């Protein structure tokens, strides 16, 4: 029996989500059909809300519903320590450790010449400006430990060399080629604690 067009369309859209294949998309679609109209409407509204309400923080570029975000406007955070991450999602991963007390800077990606992404396509300039204008002691490079993440970390450490700031790299605990997304809070904490300095600060 041919599927109704609405079901086929739902499956097609669900397959666009990361980690969702044909079988999973089919199971989700039939789960939604069996569920109540109220539950389905709540899910649909939640999806609409994240598109209408979520914005990027003008300071760290993380996601928020108000600008600046809760972390950036928290007076208890150490603004002399900046953790640079690739994506807004990484902020939540690192916050789950419950140990880091500094602030963040989201790069909005990594340098990837093969994909046509250069330094000017990221927020590296804004990070450099923060170091120039504020009393920043340390920039922690928490990009993923793959080729693009490493290259981006090295590039940033080089452009920050003229300033009196220590640039460190998260290390111990994360496997080469892995992503922050798949690391547990304990592994992330060990990576933070085992970070190494990337370049000597200018004296």
LUMSEGU-550751 format. One record per residue (C-alpha): x, z, y; residue number from 0. Coordinates in steps of 0.5 Angstrom, whole numbers. Each point is the difference from the previous one (the first is absolute). Layout:
BEGIN
  east    up north   i
     X     Z     Y NUM
...
//
This chain:
BEGIN
  east    up north   i
     0     0     0   0
     3    -2     7   1
     1     6     4   2
    -4     1     7   3
     3    -3     6   4
     0     7     3   5
     4     3    -6   6
     5    -6     0   7
     2     1     7   8
     0     8     0   9
     5    -1    -6  10
     4    -5     4  11
     1     4     6  12
     2     6    -5  13
     5    -4    -3  14
     3     0     7  15
     2     7     0  16
     7     2    -2  17
     0     2    -8  18
    -7    -3    -1  19
     0    -5    -6  20
    -6    -4    -2  21
    -2     5    -5  22
     0     6     4  23
    -3    -4     6  24
    -6    -1    -5  25
     0     7    -2  26
    -1     2     7  27
    -5    -5     2  28
    -5     2    -6  29
     2     8     2  30
    -3    -2     7  31
    -6    -3    -3  32
    -2     5    -4  33
     1     5     5  34
    -5     3     6  35
    -1    -4     6  36
     2     6     4  37
     7     0    -3  38
     1    -7     1  39
    -2     0     7  40
     5     6     1  41
     5    -4    -3  42
    -1    -6     4  43
    -1     4     7  44
     7     4    -2  45
     3    -7    -1  46
    -3    -2     7  47
     2     6     3  48
     8    -1    -1  49
    -1    -7     3  50
    -3     3     6  51
     3     7     1  52
     7    -1    -2  53
     5    -1     5  54
     8     0     1  55
     3     6     3  56
     3    -3     7  57
     6     5    -2  58
     2     0    -7  59
    -5    -6    -2  60
    -3     4    -6  61
    -7    -1    -1  62
    -5     5     4  63
    -7     0     3  64
     3     3     6  65
     6    -2     4  66
     5     4     0  67
    -1     2    -7  68
     0     7    -3  69
     7     0    -2  70
     3    -3     7  71
    -4     5     4  72
     1     6    -4  73
     5     5     4  74
     3     3    -6  75
     3    -7    -2  76
     7    -1     1  77
     1    -6     4  78
     7     0    -1  79
     0    -2    -7  80
    -4    -7    -1  81
    -1    -3    -7  82
    -1    -7     0  83
    -4    -3    -5  84
    -2    -7    -2  85
    -8     1     0  86
    -5     5     3  87
    -2     2    -8  88
     7     2     0  89
    -1     6     5  90
    -6     3    -5  91
     5    -1    -6  92
     5     4     4  93
    -5     5     3  94
    -2     2    -7  95
     7     3    -1  96
    -2     6     5  97
     7     1     2  98
     2    -5     5  99
    -1     2     7 100
     2    -5     5 101
    -4    -7     2 102
     0    -7    -2 103
     1    -7     2 104
    -3    -5    -4 105
     4    -7     0 106
    -6    -4    -3 107
     4    -3    -5 108
     7    -2    -2 109
     5    -6     2 110
    -1    -5    -5 111
     3    -7     2 112
    -3    -3    -6 113
    -7     2     3 114
     1    -2     7 115
     1     7     2 116
     5     2     5 117
     2     6     4 118
    -5    -2     6 119
    -6     0    -4 120
     1     7    -2 121
     0     6     5 122
     7     1     0 123
     1    -1     7 124
    -5     6     1 125
     4     4    -4 126
     6    -1     3 127
    -4     1     7 128
    -2     7    -3 129
     8     2    -1 130
     2    -3     7 131
    -5     4     3 132
    -1     7    -4 133
     5     5    -2 134
    -1    -3    -8 135
     5     4    -4 136
    -1    -4    -7 137
    -4    -6    -2 138
    -1     0    -7 139
    -1    -7    -4 140
    -5     1    -5 141
    -1    -8    -1 142
    -1    -1    -8 143
     6    -1    -4 144
     0    -7    -1 145
     4    -6     3 146
    -4    -1     6 147
    -1     8     1 148
     7     1     0 149
     2    -6     4 150
    -5     3     6 151
     3     7    -1 152
     7    -3     1 153
    -2    -5     6 154
    -3     6     4 155
     6     5    -2 156
     4    -5     4 157
    -4    -1     6 158
     0     7     1 159
     7     1    -1 160
     1     0     8 161
    -4     6     0 162
     1     8    -1 163
    -5     0    -6 164
     1     1    -7 165
    -3    -5    -5 166
    -1     2    -7 167
    -3    -3    -6 168
    -4     3    -5 169
     3    -1    -7 170
     0     5    -6 171
    -6    -1    -4 172
    -3    -7     1 173
     2    -5    -4 174
     3    -7     2 175
    -5    -5     1 176
    -6     5     0 177
    -5     2     5 178
    -2     6     4 179
    -7    -1    -2 180
     2     1    -8 181
     4     6     2 182
    -3     7    -1 183
     1     6     5 184
     5     3    -3 185
     5    -6    -1 186
    -2    -2     7 187
     2     7     2 188
     7     0    -4 189
     1    -7     4 190
    -1     3     7 191
     5     6    -2 192
     5    -5    -3 193
     0    -4     6 194
     7    -3     2 195
     3    -2     7 196
     0    -8     1 197
     5     0     6 198
     4     5     4 199
    -4     1     7 200
     4    -2     6 201
     4     6     3 202
//
